[in-house]
Amino acid sequence: MNKKFLNNSITYVIAGLLMIGAFYLFLGRSFETSEEKDLGHLVRISKSAEGTANPVTIEVNGDKLKYTKNGEVYKASKESGTSVYEIMSASDVDPSAYSVVVKNGGSVGTIFSILIGLLPFILMFGFLFFIMRQAQGSGNSAMNFGKSRAKMFVGTKANVTFFDVAGLPEAKEELEEVVDFLKFPERFTSIGAKIPSGVLLVGPPGTGKTLIARAVAGEAGVPFFSISGSEFVEMFVGVGASRVRDLFSQAKRHSPCIIFVDEIDAVGRHRGAGLGGGHDEREQTLNQILVEMDGFDTNNNVIVIAATNRPDILDPALLRPGRFDRRITIDNPDVNGRTEILNVHAKGKPIDKKVEMTDVAKQTPGFSGADLANLINESALLTARRNSKKITLADLTEAIDRVSMGPARKSKVISDKERELVAYHEAGHAIVSHFMPEGKSVGKITIVSRGHAGGFTRYEQEDQSLMTKVELEAMIASAMGGREAEMITHKGVLTTGASNDFEQATRIAREMVMRYGMIEELPQRTYGKKQQAVFLGREQNEEQDYSEETAVKIDKEISSLLEQGKNNANKILKKHKKQLELLADALLKYETLDADQFRTLMEGKTLNIKQVSKPEPQTKEKTETTKQKKGFPEPQSS
């Protein structure tokens, strides 16, 4: 029989018995009809029975009396050392009027009475025991609060190696040194070298921090202790520090090994960052981590690997030499890294031979490893949905849109006028971006609603860390192109579809003025100091470190950039109005155009593609203007 099942069964049986005992103890008395009487009552009813055929029956149990007359039951008590016969004789009651039955209470009755008296205390103890068992969780005793909740994976059973990690060549190179130390520690200790005590993996969510930590353990073939930072802290004081001590104690017993702490910022934030600046439980846990890591030496062969996406809020004591003295940045992969990741996740899936993962990777700037894994899975689901045997490029492209923007809402009901406005809006974005100097190449245009967007324009982008002023000005003009196209083709009609475009354009213009120093009329410096509350982990406000006169100049320059972008978009659209109308008509006819089809139209050629059949509308929904996107710059949408 399962031990866990047996323990739970015993617990529930005890609880049931306690509930039954409580029921009979506290509720059973309410069903009795008799009440306590004095001895005078017994004497009176006994005299009334003289000369009748129904004598009073008296049961004697110690000093307790229970007597019955005509079916009515009464209770009374007598003094110790006196008998019923003495009481009746003193009251001149005829012996024929009553009969006495003596019951032997003995030791058993005495013990039962004692147990009845102790029953409330037994119930209380049993209830507390039951609550403690449940609070601890199944299989844990009341004394295991301070035990570590880390999961240990044996290295010999690890199924993740560096071969399974793609797109992170620099990180793998850094961690190979850790693997060599765990495999061949004498190589380092013989020359007096000391391996870093801790390795901090820093990067956005979904970039593969946990995966590469598991790969280190798999390559080294050593035990791997995995725990989340939030698992250290409980409601009880001192539990977090106790779990830290237990975790490091286990690690020493299984050395060489790896301790992996995921989301260490849960306990590793700046000390004194609470609202009251107090010494809370989290800080005690952090202090214990600092002590344990500082006590390690090379002879223990224990390496701590931690992961976080918020290194800016970690306590400086964690980052000093002797603790996490090596920091490895794991960022979103570039185009080569994305290609490798896509190939890893595509293994075992029926990908069409015509599909080049490099082309897919070029369409996914800003995607993390988790996003790319989800992309491959979504494409497989789409293939299975249409009962096909091969994953095509069209499936992968559709999966990109689903991951970044959400599923297509082809059943959304919109009027012909609104549909026409959306077509001209998206065509305006594409035309301006195409003809602007240093503008982004158009990758896809659609008027099919996705998520909260009525349509969107996606650009072909290269991975770049620097952007020129001309490129940023082109982005502003492209964002303004949607509204200008509506104004030109529909005689000054204003809609709400450009709200997100204005947000993008204003953000770019503000950064150009206040962060990038791209305005000659202003001194080249940053304007505004961002304030941040450490305990919240996000920016709260921006301190104005410049004069009001300068603030007026900043507003003027931002407005000037936006006005310039608007004028550039207007000039391009008026100059290429014919292409604008051709593109809008094609969108109304085909709904979605790819990069090749867009370039064909811009060259004045005729499109020859299968017309899209419209689905029957099912629900009517209001057009919304906001959306979520991947990458930079963001797709323009209505």
SVG drawing of the C-alpha trace seen along z (x, -y; Angstrom):
<svg xmlns="http://www.w3.org/2000/svg" viewBox="-54 -80 105 84">
<polyline fill="none" stroke="black" stroke-width="0.4" points="0.0,0.0 1.2,-3.5 2.7,-5.2 1.4,-8.6 -2.1,-7.1 -1.9,-5.3 -0.8,-8.4 -3.6,-10.5 -6.1,-7.7 -5.1,-7.6 -5.3,-11.4 -8.8,-11.4 -10.0,-8.6 -8.7,-10.4 -10.4,-13.6 -13.7,-11.7 -13.6,-10.0 -12.9,-13.4 -15.8,-14.9 -18.1,-12.1 -16.9,-12.4 -17.5,-16.1 -21.0,-15.5 -22.0,-13.1 -20.3,-15.2 -21.7,-18.6 -24.9,-17.7 -26.0,-14.4 -27.3,-16.0 -29.9,-18.0 -31.8,-14.8 -32.4,-13.9 -35.8,-14.9 -35.0,-14.3 -33.9,-17.1 -32.1,-17.3 -34.6,-17.2 -34.1,-17.5 -34.7,-14.6 -37.9,-16.2 -39.4,-15.5 -38.4,-11.8 -40.0,-11.6 -43.3,-13.2 -43.8,-11.0 -42.9,-7.9 -45.6,-8.8 -48.1,-9.4 -47.4,-5.8 -48.3,-4.2 -51.1,-1.8 -50.9,-1.7 -49.8,1.0 -47.1,-1.3 -44.2,-1.8 -41.4,-4.2 -38.3,-2.5 -35.0,-4.0 -31.6,-3.3 -28.6,-4.0 -25.2,-4.6 -22.8,-5.9 -24.3,-9.2 -26.5,-9.6 -30.1,-8.6 -32.4,-8.0 -36.0,-7.2 -39.1,-6.6 -42.8,-7.0 -45.5,-6.5 -42.9,-6.6 -41.4,-9.9 -37.6,-9.8 -36.0,-12.1 -32.5,-12.6 -31.3,-13.5 -28.2,-13.4 -27.8,-12.2 -25.1,-12.9 -22.2,-10.5 -22.4,-7.8 -26.3,-7.8 -28.6,-5.2 -31.9,-5.5 -33.5,-3.3 -32.3,-5.8 -33.7,-8.7 -37.1,-7.0 -37.3,-5.8 -36.6,-9.2 -39.5,-10.5 -41.9,-7.7 -42.3,-6.4 -43.8,-2.9 -41.2,-0.5 -43.9,0.9 -44.1,-2.4 -40.6,-2.1 -38.0,0.4 -34.3,-0.2 -31.8,1.1 -28.1,0.6 -25.7,0.4 -21.9,1.0 -20.1,-2.1 -16.7,-0.7 -13.4,-1.7 -14.7,-1.5 -17.3,-4.3 -14.7,-6.4 -12.3,-6.1 -15.1,-6.9 -16.0,-10.0 -12.3,-11.1 -12.2,-10.5 -15.3,-12.6 -13.8,-15.4 -10.6,-15.3 -12.4,-14.9 -12.4,-18.7 -8.6,-18.9 -8.2,-15.8 -10.3,-17.3 -8.3,-20.6 -5.0,-18.7 -6.3,-16.6 -7.6,-19.6 -4.2,-21.4 -2.4,-18.2 -4.6,-17.9 -4.1,-21.6 -0.3,-21.2 -0.3,-18.1 -2.3,-19.9 -0.3,-23.1 2.9,-21.1 1.7,-19.5 1.6,-15.8 4.5,-13.7 6.1,-16.5 6.3,-16.6 5.8,-19.5 9.6,-20.0 10.4,-20.2 9.7,-23.9 13.4,-24.7 14.3,-22.0 15.3,-23.0 12.7,-22.6 15.4,-22.3 14.9,-19.5 18.0,-17.4 18.8,-16.1 21.5,-13.5 24.0,-14.4 24.2,-10.9 20.5,-11.1 20.6,-14.6 19.2,-14.8 20.3,-18.4 23.8,-19.2 25.4,-22.1 24.3,-20.4 20.7,-21.2 21.5,-24.9 21.6,-27.1 22.2,-30.8 24.4,-31.4 28.0,-30.8 29.6,-33.3 27.7,-32.0 28.6,-28.4 32.2,-29.3 32.2,-31.0 30.5,-28.1 32.7,-25.5 35.3,-26.7 33.0,-25.8 32.4,-22.4 36.1,-21.8 36.6,-22.7 33.9,-20.3 35.3,-17.5 39.0,-18.1 39.4,-20.3 43.1,-19.3 43.9,-21.1 43.1,-24.4 44.0,-23.7 47.5,-22.5 48.5,-26.0 46.6,-27.8 43.7,-28.9 40.3,-29.5 37.1,-29.1 34.4,-31.7 32.2,-30.9 29.1,-32.1 27.9,-32.7 25.1,-35.2 23.1,-34.7 21.5,-38.0 18.9,-38.4 15.3,-38.9 12.7,-36.2 12.7,-33.3 16.3,-33.6 17.4,-30.2 19.0,-31.0 17.6,-27.9 18.3,-25.7 22.0,-26.6 22.3,-26.0 20.9,-22.5 23.3,-22.0 26.2,-22.8 25.1,-20.1 24.5,-17.7 27.9,-18.3 29.7,-17.9 27.7,-14.9 27.2,-16.2 24.2,-16.6 22.1,-19.7 20.1,-21.4 17.4,-23.6 15.3,-26.0 13.4,-29.3 14.2,-32.4 10.6,-32.7 10.8,-29.2 13.1,-30.4 10.7,-32.7 7.7,-31.6 5.3,-33.2 7.4,-31.9 10.4,-33.9 13.7,-32.3 12.5,-29.6 14.2,-31.2 17.6,-31.3 17.2,-27.8 16.4,-26.5 19.5,-28.3 21.6,-26.5 20.0,-23.2 20.5,-23.6 24.2,-24.4 24.7,-21.6 23.2,-19.1 25.4,-20.6 28.5,-20.0 27.6,-16.4 27.1,-15.8 30.0,-17.9 31.1,-18.4 27.7,-19.8 25.8,-22.9 23.2,-25.0 20.9,-26.8 18.8,-29.6 16.2,-30.9 14.8,-34.4 17.2,-35.3 15.9,-38.9 13.0,-37.5 15.4,-37.4 18.4,-39.3 17.0,-42.9 18.7,-45.8 18.6,-45.6 16.6,-48.3 14.4,-48.8 11.2,-48.0 8.6,-50.6 9.7,-50.9 13.3,-50.0 13.0,-47.3 14.9,-44.0 12.4,-41.7 12.4,-38.0 13.7,-38.4 16.7,-40.3 17.6,-37.6 17.4,-35.1 19.7,-37.2 22.2,-37.6 22.4,-33.8 23.0,-33.4 25.9,-35.9 27.4,-34.1 27.1,-30.7 28.6,-31.8 31.5,-33.6 32.3,-30.5 33.0,-28.3 36.4,-27.4 37.8,-25.5 37.9,-22.3 34.2,-22.1 33.7,-22.0 30.3,-23.6 29.3,-26.3 26.3,-28.5 24.6,-29.6 21.8,-32.2 19.5,-33.7 17.6,-37.1 16.2,-39.5 16.5,-42.4 20.3,-42.8 19.8,-46.5 17.9,-45.8 20.3,-43.2 22.2,-44.0 25.8,-45.0 27.1,-42.5 25.9,-39.7 27.9,-41.0 31.3,-41.5 34.2,-39.2 33.9,-36.0 30.2,-35.6 28.7,-36.2 31.9,-37.4 31.2,-36.5 28.3,-37.9 27.1,-36.3 24.7,-38.3 22.2,-36.2 20.3,-38.5 17.8,-37.9 19.5,-36.0 20.6,-37.7 19.6,-36.4 22.3,-33.6 21.2,-32.6 17.6,-32.6 18.3,-30.3 20.1,-27.8 17.3,-27.9 14.7,-27.4 16.7,-24.4 16.9,-22.8 13.1,-23.1 12.3,-22.0 14.0,-18.6 11.5,-15.8 8.9,-18.0 7.9,-17.6 9.3,-20.9 8.9,-21.5 12.2,-21.2 11.6,-24.6 11.6,-26.4 14.8,-28.2 15.0,-28.9 17.2,-31.9 14.3,-33.6 12.1,-32.9 14.8,-34.2 14.9,-37.5 11.2,-38.0 11.6,-37.6 13.8,-40.3 13.4,-40.7 12.1,-37.1 13.5,-35.2 14.2,-31.5 10.9,-30.8 9.1,-32.8 10.8,-30.9 9.9,-27.5 6.3,-28.7 6.5,-29.8 7.5,-26.3 4.8,-24.7 2.1,-27.1 3.1,-26.3 2.8,-22.6 -0.7,-23.2 -1.8,-25.2 -0.5,-22.3 -2.4,-19.7 -5.5,-22.0 -5.7,-22.0 -4.9,-18.3 -1.6,-18.7 1.6,-16.6 4.2,-19.3 4.9,-22.6 5.2,-25.2 6.6,-28.8 3.0,-30.1 2.4,-28.2 5.5,-29.7 4.6,-33.2 1.1,-32.8 2.6,-31.5 4.8,-34.7 1.8,-36.8 -0.1,-34.7 2.8,-34.9 3.4,-38.6 -0.1,-40.0 -2.6,-37.2 -4.9,-35.0 -6.6,-36.5 -10.2,-37.7 -11.6,-37.2 -15.2,-37.0 -15.0,-40.5 -17.8,-42.6 -16.7,-46.0 -18.4,-48.3 -17.2,-48.8 -16.3,-52.4 -14.2,-51.4 -12.5,-48.6 -11.6,-51.1 -10.1,-53.5 -8.0,-50.7 -6.7,-49.8 -5.7,-53.3 -4.2,-53.7 -2.0,-50.7 -1.1,-51.6 0.0,-55.0 2.5,-53.5 3.9,-51.2 4.2,-53.8 6.0,-56.4 8.4,-53.8 9.2,-52.6 10.0,-56.0 11.6,-57.7 15.4,-57.8 16.7,-55.0 13.1,-53.8 12.4,-50.2 11.5,-47.7 8.0,-46.4 7.7,-42.7 3.9,-42.3 0.7,-44.4 -2.7,-43.1 -6.1,-44.5 -7.1,-41.3 -7.8,-42.2 -5.5,-40.6 -5.8,-41.1 -6.8,-44.7 -5.4,-45.8 -7.6,-46.5 -4.6,-45.8 -0.8,-46.2 2.3,-46.7 5.3,-44.7 8.8,-45.7 11.8,-43.7 14.5,-44.5 18.1,-43.7 19.6,-43.3 21.1,-46.6 22.2,-48.3 22.7,-51.7 20.3,-53.9 21.0,-57.1 19.0,-60.3 17.8,-59.8 16.5,-56.3 14.6,-57.7 13.1,-60.5 12.0,-57.9 10.3,-56.0 8.4,-59.1 7.3,-59.9 6.1,-56.3 4.1,-56.5 2.4,-59.7 1.7,-58.1 -1.4,-56.4 -3.3,-59.5 -2.1,-61.5 -3.3,-58.8 -6.8,-59.0 -6.8,-62.8 -5.7,-62.9 -8.1,-60.2 -11.2,-60.9 -11.3,-64.7 -10.1,-65.5 -11.9,-62.6 -10.4,-62.0 -10.5,-58.6 -9.1,-57.1 -6.9,-54.6 -3.8,-56.8 -3.6,-56.9 -0.9,-54.3 1.0,-55.8 1.2,-59.1 2.5,-57.3 5.3,-55.7 6.2,-58.9 6.2,-61.0 8.3,-58.4 10.9,-58.4 11.0,-62.2 11.3,-62.6 14.2,-60.1 15.9,-62.0 15.7,-65.3 16.2,-64.2 18.4,-61.1 20.3,-60.9 21.5,-64.5 20.4,-64.8 19.2,-68.5 21.8,-71.1 19.9,-73.9 20.2,-72.2 23.3,-71.2 24.2,-67.6 23.3,-66.1 20.5,-64.0 17.5,-65.7 15.5,-64.3 16.7,-61.9 14.6,-58.7 13.6,-57.9 13.0,-54.4 11.6,-52.7 13.8,-49.7 11.1,-47.8 8.7,-48.1 11.4,-47.4 10.1,-49.8 10.4,-53.5 8.0,-55.8 8.7,-59.2 11.2,-61.5 13.0,-64.3 13.2,-67.5 16.9,-68.5 16.6,-71.4 15.0,-74.8 11.6,-75.8 13.1,-77.7 14.8,-74.6 11.6,-72.6 9.9,-75.0 12.7,-74.4 12.4,-70.7 8.6,-70.8 9.3,-73.0 11.9,-70.6 9.7,-67.5 6.8,-69.3 9.1,-70.3 10.2,-66.7 6.6,-65.5 5.5,-68.3 8.5,-67.5 7.5,-63.9 3.9,-64.8 5.0,-67.0 7.4,-64.4 4.6,-61.8 2.2,-64.2 4.6,-65.1 5.4,-61.4 1.8,-60.3 0.7,-63.2 3.6,-62.4 2.8,-58.7 -0.9,-58.9 -1.3,-56.4 0.7,-53.7 -1.3,-54.5 -4.6,-53.8 -3.3,-50.7 -2.0,-49.3 -5.3,-50.1 -7.3,-48.4 -5.1,-45.3 -5.6,-45.2 -9.3,-45.5 -9.2,-42.6 -6.7,-40.3 -6.6,-41.5 -2.9,-40.4 0.2,-41.1 3.7,-39.9 7.0,-41.7 7.3,-40.4 3.7,-41.3 4.2,-44.8 7.3,-45.4 5.4,-44.2 2.8,-46.9 5.4,-49.5 7.0,-48.6 3.6,-49.2 3.0,-45.5 -0.2,-43.6 -0.8,-41.1 -2.0,-37.7 -2.9,-35.9 -5.9,-33.9 -8.5,-36.1 -9.3,-35.6 -12.8,-34.4 -14.4,-36.3 -15.8,-34.2 -19.3,-34.7 -19.3,-37.3 -20.5,-35.9 -20.0,-38.7 -19.9,-42.5 -17.1,-44.1 -15.9,-47.7 -12.6,-48.5 -9.8,-49.1 -6.5,-50.9 -3.9,-49.4 -1.9,-46.3 1.1,-44.3 4.2,-43.7 7.6,-42.2 10.8,-44.0 11.9,-47.5 10.6,-49.4 7.1,-48.3 4.6,-47.4 2.3,-50.2 -1.3,-49.4 -4.7,-51.0"/>
</svg>
